[in-house]
Amino acid sequence: MEKVQCNGTNVDLLIQGGHFLVAAPKIVYIESNAHRVLFHILDNAGELREYYIYDSLNHVQEEIEQLGFIRVHQSYLINKTYI
């Protein structure tokens, strides 16, 4: 099972406790540290929340770059909407 999949304009994350479906525009940026990929996501109240999966940033980039994410550093993907 893939840990991250693009589903139209949404991103489906397989996190501990199940699936988390998030609209791509809510993802501000993604960072990687070792094999832990951390998603920084705006919730409905405008607060920044963090969710992580164990995967490589390269794999995550392959899955979601068509949704407007760009690699700005070896450890960061940023949603172009927030630039």
ZADREN-985205 format. One record per atom (N, C-alpha, C): residue in one letter; atom name; x, y, z. Coordinates in nm, 2 decimals. Layout:
N
<atom aa="A" at="CA" u="X" v="Y" w="Z"/>
...
***
This chain:
83
<atom aa="M" at="N" u="0.08" v="-0.12" w="0.00"/>
<atom aa="M" at="CA" u="0.00" v="0.00" w="0.00"/>
<atom aa="M" at="C" u="0.09" v="0.12" w="0.00"/>
<atom aa="E" at="N" u="0.06" v="0.22" w="-0.09"/>
<atom aa="E" at="CA" u="0.13" v="0.34" w="-0.10"/>
<atom aa="E" at="C" u="0.10" v="0.43" w="0.03"/>
<atom aa="K" at="N" u="0.20" v="0.50" w="0.07"/>
<atom aa="K" at="CA" u="0.18" v="0.59" w="0.19"/>
<atom aa="K" at="C" u="0.13" v="0.72" w="0.15"/>
<atom aa="V" at="N" u="0.15" v="0.76" w="0.03"/>
<atom aa="V" at="CA" u="0.10" v="0.89" w="-0.02"/>
<atom aa="V" at="C" u="0.05" v="0.87" w="-0.17"/>
<atom aa="Q" at="N" u="-0.07" v="0.91" w="-0.20"/>
<atom aa="Q" at="CA" u="-0.12" v="0.90" w="-0.34"/>
<atom aa="Q" at="C" u="-0.19" v="1.03" w="-0.37"/>
<atom aa="C" at="N" u="-0.18" v="1.07" w="-0.50"/>
<atom aa="C" at="CA" u="-0.25" v="1.18" w="-0.55"/>
<atom aa="C" at="C" u="-0.39" v="1.13" w="-0.60"/>
<atom aa="N" at="N" u="-0.49" v="1.20" w="-0.56"/>
<atom aa="N" at="CA" u="-0.63" v="1.16" w="-0.59"/>
<atom aa="N" at="C" u="-0.70" v="1.28" w="-0.64"/>
<atom aa="G" at="N" u="-0.68" v="1.31" w="-0.77"/>
<atom aa="G" at="CA" u="-0.74" v="1.43" w="-0.83"/>
<atom aa="G" at="C" u="-0.66" v="1.55" w="-0.77"/>
<atom aa="T" at="N" u="-0.73" v="1.64" w="-0.70"/>
<atom aa="T" at="CA" u="-0.67" v="1.76" w="-0.63"/>
<atom aa="T" at="C" u="-0.65" v="1.73" w="-0.49"/>
<atom aa="N" at="N" u="-0.66" v="1.61" w="-0.44"/>
<atom aa="N" at="CA" u="-0.64" v="1.57" w="-0.30"/>
<atom aa="N" at="C" u="-0.52" v="1.48" w="-0.29"/>
<atom aa="V" at="N" u="-0.47" v="1.48" w="-0.17"/>
<atom aa="V" at="CA" u="-0.36" v="1.39" w="-0.14"/>
<atom aa="V" at="C" u="-0.41" v="1.29" w="-0.03"/>
<atom aa="D" at="N" u="-0.39" v="1.16" w="-0.05"/>
<atom aa="D" at="CA" u="-0.43" v="1.06" w="0.04"/>
<atom aa="D" at="C" u="-0.31" v="1.01" w="0.11"/>
<atom aa="L" at="N" u="-0.30" v="1.03" w="0.25"/>
<atom aa="L" at="CA" u="-0.19" v="0.99" w="0.33"/>
<atom aa="L" at="C" u="-0.23" v="0.87" w="0.41"/>
<atom aa="L" at="N" u="-0.14" v="0.77" w="0.41"/>
<atom aa="L" at="CA" u="-0.16" v="0.66" w="0.50"/>
<atom aa="L" at="C" u="-0.08" v="0.68" w="0.63"/>
<atom aa="I" at="N" u="-0.15" v="0.73" w="0.73"/>
<atom aa="I" at="CA" u="-0.08" v="0.76" w="0.86"/>
<atom aa="I" at="C" u="-0.13" v="0.66" w="0.96"/>
<atom aa="Q" at="N" u="-0.06" v="0.66" w="1.07"/>
<atom aa="Q" at="CA" u="-0.10" v="0.57" w="1.18"/>
<atom aa="Q" at="C" u="-0.24" v="0.61" w="1.22"/>
<atom aa="G" at="N" u="-0.32" v="0.51" w="1.22"/>
<atom aa="G" at="CA" u="-0.47" v="0.53" w="1.26"/>
<atom aa="G" at="C" u="-0.55" v="0.53" w="1.13"/>
<atom aa="G" at="N" u="-0.50" v="0.52" w="1.01"/>
<atom aa="G" at="CA" u="-0.58" v="0.51" w="0.89"/>
<atom aa="G" at="C" u="-0.54" v="0.61" w="0.79"/>
<atom aa="H" at="N" u="-0.64" v="0.64" w="0.70"/>
<atom aa="H" at="CA" u="-0.61" v="0.73" w="0.58"/>
<atom aa="H" at="C" u="-0.65" v="0.87" w="0.62"/>
<atom aa="F" at="N" u="-0.58" v="0.97" w="0.57"/>
<atom aa="F" at="CA" u="-0.61" v="1.11" w="0.59"/>
<atom aa="F" at="C" u="-0.61" v="1.17" w="0.45"/>
<atom aa="L" at="N" u="-0.73" v="1.22" w="0.41"/>
<atom aa="L" at="CA" u="-0.75" v="1.28" w="0.27"/>
<atom aa="L" at="C" u="-0.74" v="1.43" w="0.29"/>
<atom aa="V" at="N" u="-0.65" v="1.50" w="0.23"/>
<atom aa="V" at="CA" u="-0.64" v="1.64" w="0.24"/>
<atom aa="V" at="C" u="-0.63" v="1.71" w="0.10"/>
<atom aa="A" at="N" u="-0.70" v="1.82" w="0.09"/>
<atom aa="A" at="CA" u="-0.70" v="1.90" w="-0.03"/>
<atom aa="A" at="C" u="-0.55" v="1.96" w="-0.05"/>
<atom aa="A" at="N" u="-0.50" v="1.94" w="-0.17"/>
<atom aa="A" at="CA" u="-0.36" v="1.98" w="-0.19"/>
<atom aa="A" at="C" u="-0.34" v="2.13" w="-0.15"/>
<atom aa="P" at="N" u="-0.43" v="2.22" w="-0.18"/>
<atom aa="P" at="CA" u="-0.41" v="2.36" w="-0.14"/>
<atom aa="P" at="C" u="-0.39" v="2.38" w="0.01"/>
<atom aa="K" at="N" u="-0.43" v="2.29" w="0.09"/>
<atom aa="K" at="CA" u="-0.42" v="2.30" w="0.24"/>
<atom aa="K" at="C" u="-0.28" v="2.26" w="0.28"/>
<atom aa="I" at="N" u="-0.20" v="2.20" w="0.20"/>
<atom aa="I" at="CA" u="-0.06" v="2.16" w="0.23"/>
<atom aa="I" at="C" u="0.03" v="2.28" w="0.20"/>
<atom aa="V" at="N" u="0.09" v="2.33" w="0.30"/>
<atom aa="V" at="CA" u="0.18" v="2.45" w="0.29"/>
<atom aa="V" at="C" u="0.31" v="2.41" w="0.24"/>
<atom aa="Y" at="N" u="0.37" v="2.31" w="0.31"/>
<atom aa="Y" at="CA" u="0.50" v="2.26" w="0.27"/>
<atom aa="Y" at="C" u="0.52" v="2.12" w="0.33"/>
<atom aa="I" at="N" u="0.62" v="2.06" w="0.28"/>
<atom aa="I" at="CA" u="0.66" v="1.92" w="0.32"/>
<atom aa="I" at="C" u="0.81" v="1.92" w="0.34"/>
<atom aa="E" at="N" u="0.85" v="1.86" w="0.45"/>
<atom aa="E" at="CA" u="0.99" v="1.84" w="0.48"/>
<atom aa="E" at="C" u="1.03" v="1.70" w="0.51"/>
<atom aa="S" at="N" u="1.15" v="1.67" w="0.49"/>
<atom aa="S" at="CA" u="1.20" v="1.54" w="0.51"/>
<atom aa="S" at="C" u="1.32" v="1.54" w="0.61"/>
<atom aa="N" at="N" u="1.32" v="1.44" w="0.70"/>
<atom aa="N" at="CA" u="1.43" v="1.42" w="0.79"/>
<atom aa="N" at="C" u="1.45" v="1.27" w="0.80"/>
<atom aa="A" at="N" u="1.56" v="1.22" w="0.75"/>
<atom aa="A" at="CA" u="1.59" v="1.08" w="0.74"/>
<atom aa="A" at="C" u="1.48" v="1.02" w="0.65"/>
<atom aa="H" at="N" u="1.40" v="0.92" w="0.70"/>
<atom aa="H" at="CA" u="1.30" v="0.87" w="0.62"/>
<atom aa="H" at="C" u="1.16" v="0.91" w="0.67"/>
<atom aa="R" at="N" u="1.16" v="1.01" w="0.75"/>
<atom aa="R" at="CA" u="1.03" v="1.07" w="0.80"/>
<atom aa="R" at="C" u="0.99" v="1.19" w="0.72"/>
<atom aa="V" at="N" u="0.88" v="1.19" w="0.65"/>
<atom aa="V" at="CA" u="0.83" v="1.30" w="0.57"/>
<atom aa="V" at="C" u="0.72" v="1.37" w="0.65"/>
<atom aa="L" at="N" u="0.74" v="1.50" w="0.67"/>
<atom aa="L" at="CA" u="0.64" v="1.57" w="0.76"/>
<atom aa="L" at="C" u="0.56" v="1.67" w="0.67"/>
<atom aa="F" at="N" u="0.43" v="1.66" w="0.67"/>
<atom aa="F" at="CA" u="0.34" v="1.74" w="0.60"/>
<atom aa="F" at="C" u="0.29" v="1.85" w="0.69"/>
<atom aa="H" at="N" u="0.31" v="1.98" w="0.65"/>
<atom aa="H" at="CA" u="0.26" v="2.09" w="0.73"/>
<atom aa="H" at="C" u="0.13" v="2.14" w="0.66"/>
<atom aa="I" at="N" u="0.02" v="2.12" w="0.73"/>
<atom aa="I" at="CA" u="-0.12" v="2.13" w="0.67"/>
<atom aa="I" at="C" u="-0.20" v="2.23" w="0.75"/>
<atom aa="L" at="N" u="-0.27" v="2.32" w="0.68"/>
<atom aa="L" at="CA" u="-0.36" v="2.42" w="0.74"/>
<atom aa="L" at="C" u="-0.49" v="2.35" w="0.77"/>
<atom aa="D" at="N" u="-0.54" v="2.36" w="0.89"/>
<atom aa="D" at="CA" u="-0.67" v="2.30" w="0.93"/>
<atom aa="D" at="C" u="-0.78" v="2.40" w="0.90"/>
<atom aa="N" at="N" u="-0.90" v="2.37" w="0.93"/>
<atom aa="N" at="CA" u="-1.01" v="2.46" w="0.90"/>
<atom aa="N" at="C" u="-1.01" v="2.59" w="0.98"/>
<atom aa="A" at="N" u="-0.94" v="2.59" w="1.09"/>
<atom aa="A" at="CA" u="-0.93" v="2.71" w="1.18"/>
<atom aa="A" at="C" u="-0.81" v="2.79" w="1.14"/>
<atom aa="G" at="N" u="-0.74" v="2.75" w="1.04"/>
<atom aa="G" at="CA" u="-0.62" v="2.83" w="0.99"/>
<atom aa="G" at="C" u="-0.49" v="2.80" w="1.07"/>
<atom aa="E" at="N" u="-0.50" v="2.69" w="1.16"/>
<atom aa="E" at="CA" u="-0.38" v="2.65" w="1.23"/>
<atom aa="E" at="C" u="-0.30" v="2.55" w="1.15"/>
<atom aa="L" at="N" u="-0.17" v="2.56" w="1.17"/>
<atom aa="L" at="CA" u="-0.08" v="2.47" w="1.10"/>
<atom aa="L" at="C" u="-0.06" v="2.34" w="1.18"/>
<atom aa="R" at="N" u="-0.10" v="2.23" w="1.12"/>
<atom aa="R" at="CA" u="-0.09" v="2.10" w="1.18"/>
<atom aa="R" at="C" u="0.02" v="2.01" w="1.11"/>
<atom aa="E" at="N" u="0.08" v="1.92" w="1.18"/>
<atom aa="E" at="CA" u="0.18" v="1.83" w="1.12"/>
<atom aa="E" at="C" u="0.14" v="1.69" w="1.12"/>
<atom aa="Y" at="N" u="0.16" v="1.62" w="1.01"/>
<atom aa="Y" at="CA" u="0.13" v="1.48" w="1.00"/>
<atom aa="Y" at="C" u="0.25" v="1.42" w="0.93"/>
<atom aa="Y" at="N" u="0.29" v="1.30" w="0.97"/>
<atom aa="Y" at="CA" u="0.41" v="1.24" w="0.91"/>
<atom aa="Y" at="C" u="0.38" v="1.10" w="0.86"/>
<atom aa="I" at="N" u="0.46" v="1.06" w="0.76"/>
<atom aa="I" at="CA" u="0.47" v="0.92" w="0.71"/>
<atom aa="I" at="C" u="0.62" v="0.89" w="0.70"/>
<atom aa="Y" at="N" u="0.64" v="0.76" w="0.70"/>
<atom aa="Y" at="CA" u="0.78" v="0.71" w="0.67"/>
<atom aa="Y" at="C" u="0.79" v="0.67" w="0.52"/>
<atom aa="D" at="N" u="0.86" v="0.76" w="0.45"/>
<atom aa="D" at="CA" u="0.88" v="0.74" w="0.31"/>
<atom aa="D" at="C" u="1.00" v="0.83" w="0.27"/>
<atom aa="S" at="N" u="1.03" v="0.83" w="0.14"/>
<atom aa="S" at="CA" u="1.13" v="0.92" w="0.09"/>
<atom aa="S" at="C" u="1.07" v="1.05" w="0.03"/>
<atom aa="L" at="N" u="1.13" v="1.16" w="0.04"/>
<atom aa="L" at="CA" u="1.08" v="1.28" w="-0.02"/>
<atom aa="L" at="C" u="1.08" v="1.27" w="-0.17"/>
<atom aa="N" at="N" u="1.17" v="1.20" w="-0.23"/>
<atom aa="N" at="CA" u="1.17" v="1.17" w="-0.37"/>
<atom aa="N" at="C" u="1.04" v="1.11" w="-0.42"/>
<atom aa="H" at="N" u="1.00" v="1.00" w="-0.34"/>
<atom aa="H" at="CA" u="0.87" v="0.93" w="-0.38"/>
<atom aa="H" at="C" u="0.75" v="1.03" w="-0.36"/>
<atom aa="V" at="N" u="0.75" v="1.10" w="-0.26"/>
<atom aa="V" at="CA" u="0.64" v="1.20" w="-0.24"/>
<atom aa="V" at="C" u="0.63" v="1.30" w="-0.35"/>
<atom aa="Q" at="N" u="0.75" v="1.35" w="-0.39"/>
<atom aa="Q" at="CA" u="0.76" v="1.45" w="-0.50"/>
<atom aa="Q" at="C" u="0.70" v="1.39" w="-0.63"/>
<atom aa="E" at="N" u="0.74" v="1.26" w="-0.66"/>
<atom aa="E" at="CA" u="0.69" v="1.20" w="-0.78"/>
<atom aa="E" at="C" u="0.53" v="1.19" w="-0.78"/>
<atom aa="E" at="N" u="0.48" v="1.16" w="-0.66"/>
<atom aa="E" at="CA" u="0.33" v="1.15" w="-0.65"/>
<atom aa="E" at="C" u="0.26" v="1.28" w="-0.66"/>
<atom aa="I" at="N" u="0.31" v="1.39" w="-0.61"/>
<atom aa="I" at="CA" u="0.23" v="1.51" w="-0.60"/>
<atom aa="I" at="C" u="0.28" v="1.63" w="-0.67"/>
<atom aa="E" at="N" u="0.39" v="1.62" w="-0.74"/>
<atom aa="E" at="CA" u="0.45" v="1.75" w="-0.81"/>
<atom aa="E" at="C" u="0.35" v="1.81" w="-0.91"/>
<atom aa="Q" at="N" u="0.26" v="1.73" w="-0.97"/>
<atom aa="Q" at="CA" u="0.17" v="1.78" w="-1.07"/>
<atom aa="Q" at="C" u="0.06" v="1.87" w="-1.00"/>
<atom aa="L" at="N" u="0.06" v="1.87" w="-0.86"/>
<atom aa="L" at="CA" u="-0.04" v="1.95" w="-0.79"/>
<atom aa="L" at="C" u="0.02" v="2.09" w="-0.75"/>
<atom aa="G" at="N" u="0.13" v="2.12" w="-0.80"/>
<atom aa="G" at="CA" u="0.19" v="2.25" w="-0.78"/>
<atom aa="G" at="C" u="0.29" v="2.26" w="-0.67"/>
<atom aa="F" at="N" u="0.36" v="2.15" w="-0.64"/>
<atom aa="F" at="CA" u="0.47" v="2.15" w="-0.54"/>
<atom aa="F" at="C" u="0.60" v="2.16" w="-0.61"/>
<atom aa="I" at="N" u="0.69" v="2.23" w="-0.56"/>
<atom aa="I" at="CA" u="0.83" v="2.24" w="-0.62"/>
<atom aa="I" at="C" u="0.93" v="2.21" w="-0.51"/>
<atom aa="R" at="N" u="1.04" v="2.16" w="-0.55"/>
<atom aa="R" at="CA" u="1.15" v="2.12" w="-0.46"/>
<atom aa="R" at="C" u="1.24" v="2.24" w="-0.45"/>
<atom aa="V" at="N" u="1.26" v="2.30" w="-0.33"/>
<atom aa="V" at="CA" u="1.34" v="2.42" w="-0.31"/>
<atom aa="V" at="C" u="1.47" v="2.38" w="-0.24"/>
<atom aa="H" at="N" u="1.48" v="2.26" w="-0.19"/>
<atom aa="H" at="CA" u="1.60" v="2.22" w="-0.12"/>
<atom aa="H" at="C" u="1.59" v="2.07" w="-0.12"/>
<atom aa="Q" at="N" u="1.70" v="2.00" w="-0.09"/>
<atom aa="Q" at="CA" u="1.69" v="1.85" w="-0.09"/>
<atom aa="Q" at="C" u="1.59" v="1.80" w="0.02"/>
<atom aa="S" at="N" u="1.56" v="1.88" w="0.12"/>
<atom aa="S" at="CA" u="1.47" v="1.83" w="0.22"/>
<atom aa="S" at="C" u="1.33" v="1.90" w="0.22"/>
<atom aa="Y" at="N" u="1.30" v="1.98" w="0.12"/>
<atom aa="Y" at="CA" u="1.17" v="2.06" w="0.13"/>
<atom aa="Y" at="C" u="1.10" v="2.06" w="-0.01"/>
<atom aa="L" at="N" u="0.97" v="2.04" w="0.00"/>
<atom aa="L" at="CA" u="0.88" v="2.07" w="-0.11"/>
<atom aa="L" at="C" u="0.79" v="2.18" w="-0.07"/>
<atom aa="I" at="N" u="0.76" v="2.27" w="-0.15"/>
<atom aa="I" at="CA" u="0.67" v="2.39" w="-0.11"/>
<atom aa="I" at="C" u="0.56" v="2.40" w="-0.21"/>
<atom aa="N" at="N" u="0.44" v="2.42" w="-0.16"/>
<atom aa="N" at="CA" u="0.32" v="2.45" w="-0.24"/>
<atom aa="N" at="C" u="0.34" v="2.59" w="-0.31"/>
<atom aa="K" at="N" u="0.34" v="2.60" w="-0.44"/>
<atom aa="K" at="CA" u="0.36" v="2.73" w="-0.51"/>
<atom aa="K" at="C" u="0.26" v="2.83" w="-0.47"/>
<atom aa="T" at="N" u="0.15" v="2.79" w="-0.42"/>
<atom aa="T" at="CA" u="0.04" v="2.89" w="-0.37"/>
<atom aa="T" at="C" u="0.10" v="2.98" w="-0.26"/>
<atom aa="Y" at="N" u="0.19" v="2.93" w="-0.18"/>
<atom aa="Y" at="CA" u="0.24" v="3.00" w="-0.06"/>
<atom aa="Y" at="C" u="0.37" v="3.08" w="-0.09"/>
<atom aa="I" at="N" u="0.41" v="3.08" w="-0.21"/>
<atom aa="I" at="CA" u="0.53" v="3.16" w="-0.24"/>
<atom aa="I" at="C" u="0.50" v="3.30" w="-0.28"/>
***
